Amino acid sequence: MPDGAQPILDVRDLKTVFKTRSGEVHAVNDVSFDLRPGELLGVVGESGSGKSVTMMSLIKLLPIPPAEIRHGQALFDGLDLLQADEDTLRDIRGAKIGFVFQDPMTSLNPVFTVGFQVMEPLREHLGMSKSQARIRAAELLELVGIPAAASRLKDFPHQFSGGMRQRVMIAIALACDPQVLIADEPTTALDVTIQAQIIELVKELRRKLGMAIVWITHDLGVIAGIADRVMVMYAGQIVEQAPVRELFSNPQHPYTRALLETVPNVRGKRAKRLRVIEGQPPMLNAPPVSCPFLPRCRHALPRCGIENPQRVPVGAGHDVACFWDPETDGERHV
């Protein structure tokens, strides 16, 4: 990733809500971040923290209604994705921004062959003929490590294992050489061995193709091995972001620290007992007026109950939304 490179994606003040019978759910609250060319940005947090909704909001993959993008800006190559019409977004999805979903069995259409589904974006976005698309589809399946790729084009998704289906999804996402690849927990449904293979595959493809990647996960162990920078989300907000080594060596937010304490450490003769984050994530039926982590925080201060902290810089490329200072075990002075 070139130092000082201009962001390929620049998101500011994104807010997404869902309208339900019982009221509004404030799923994403004023999220701002950027993504630079060739960078791998890890997005971590427990289920319901807003990771997937944030990324799906950018290219309007959410059902509208009940979802509503209330405000924000998402500049991609100078175009605000949140203001783009459906035809423009259709040209961007798959062609310039690829998306790999969590469960390949529900993402792939069971009644169409794998070859048809890999060929579709090639014909739609690149205008290839059927024969050209077939040749390129075989090359893409070979690129992602599927043996006898040309002969597998006529097979259906159920004829592939879970790991191979995920490779097919990656091939579809890469078909048009996108500038950005968003991978939404792509290894969660796979066993550990296949997870490792998919992670190595993505690392190799990134090295070969130079694309920027957003990797959404709840697994900090995965992020440690692949990310350049990490964004920690909680209750629809970014609570901390930092270069990956900085985050692991110097976590500043109590939630980040708690997440790291849930990661097994097998060094030494005896493994330490894993710490549990007590309590439950907050209900998101109103915009936050205090720190959303307050009820679960071991370091809460009086100010946390009356004000929602904003992110402040605490180091090079490192910022945190927290009033507590781990260096003094008191209130942070900024």
Secondary structure, 3 states (H helix, E strand, C coil): CCCCCCCCEEEEEEEEEEEECCEEEEEEEEEEEEECCCCEEEEECCCCCCHHHHHHHHCCCCCCCCEEEEEEEEEECCEEHHHCCHHHHHHHECCCEEEECCCHHHHCCCCCCHHHHHHHHHHHHHCCCHHHHHHHHHHHHHHCCCCCHHHHCCCCHHHCCHHHHHHHHHHHHHCCCCCEEEEECCCCCCCHHHHHHHHHHHHHHHHHHCCEEEEEECCHHHHHHHCCEEEEEECCEEEEEEEHHHHHHCCCCHHHHHHHHCCCCCCCCCCCCCCCCCCCCCCCCCCCCCCCCHHHCCCCCHHHHCCCCCCEEEECCEEECCCEECCCCEECCC
